[in-house]
Each structure stands twice: as C-alpha cells, then as structure tokens.
Amino acid sequence: MFKYNCPGQWWGEHTGYRQMYTNSQINDEQAISVAKNDIKKSRGLTDCDVSLLVKYKLSIEPIKTYPDITKIPFSEPAKKAIKLSLD
C-alpha cells in the first residue's frame, strides 16, 4: 500500500492511496518505481511523490476440498472456432 501526491496540471494536487500487487519479492526502490508506473497508467499522472506505507505477504492455503471440485472443467473446447488470417 502506498500514498501518492502528484501536482495538478495547472493548480492543486492529486493525492490518494493505492494498493499494488506483485508476483515476486521486490526491494523498496523497485516498489516505488512500480507504484509510479501504476499511477501513470491508472490516473495519467506523472512527477508523483510516493510514500510506501505497508508491505505484506499474502498466502492462500486450501483447508478442505469438497467432492464437487472435480466438476469444474480445467478447460473448455471452443464452441465456434474463428479462423484468423492476414489476407
């Protein structure tokens, strides 16, 4: 979780809090870089100050599997195949 503060285009500022998720371990400098890119992509804001607030690790572990889990298909065949061509 991080806080951002970005100058407005003509006056004022944009301030807020956001969450970011990564698939790997990153250091603080990399986290700030990812946060700035996230703000740029999501809000279109640049030249932002970023303050890291919380870094945590989340893991999910199955506790019990029920029999109906086997009814979920891992993949489904395409019902209507679409041919792609460069012609």
ChimeraX attribute file (.defattr): number of C-alpha atoms within 10 A of each C-alpha:
attribute: neighborCount
match mode: 1-to-1
recipient: residues
	/A:1	15
	/A:2	17
	/A:3	17
	/A:4	17
	/A:5	17
	/A:6	17
	/A:7	15
	/A:8	13
	/A:9	10
	/A:10	6
	/A:11	7
	/A:12	9
	/A:13	11
	/A:14	14
	/A:15	14
	/A:16	11
	/A:17	13
	/A:18	13
	/A:19	12
	/A:20	11
	/A:21	13
	/A:22	8
	/A:23	5
	/A:24	6
	/A:25	9
	/A:26	11
	/A:27	8
	/A:28	11
	/A:29	10
	/A:30	11
	/A:31	20
	/A:32	17
	/A:33	11
	/A:34	16
	/A:35	25
	/A:36	19
	/A:37	16
	/A:38	16
	/A:39	19
	/A:40	14
	/A:41	11
	/A:42	9
	/A:43	10
	/A:44	9
	/A:45	18
	/A:46	16
	/A:47	12
	/A:48	19
	/A:49	14
	/A:50	20
	/A:51	14
	/A:52	16
	/A:53	11
	/A:54	9
	/A:55	13
	/A:56	7
	/A:57	6
	/A:58	6
	/A:59	5
	/A:60	5
	/A:61	5
	/A:62	5
	/A:63	5
	/A:64	6
	/A:65	8
	/A:66	6
	/A:67	7
	/A:68	7
	/A:69	8
	/A:70	9
	/A:71	7
	/A:72	8
	/A:73	7
	/A:74	6
	/A:75	6
	/A:76	7
	/A:77	6
	/A:78	7
	/A:79	6
	/A:80	6
	/A:81	7
	/A:82	7
	/A:83	5
	/A:84	6
	/A:85	5
	/A:86	3
	/A:87	3
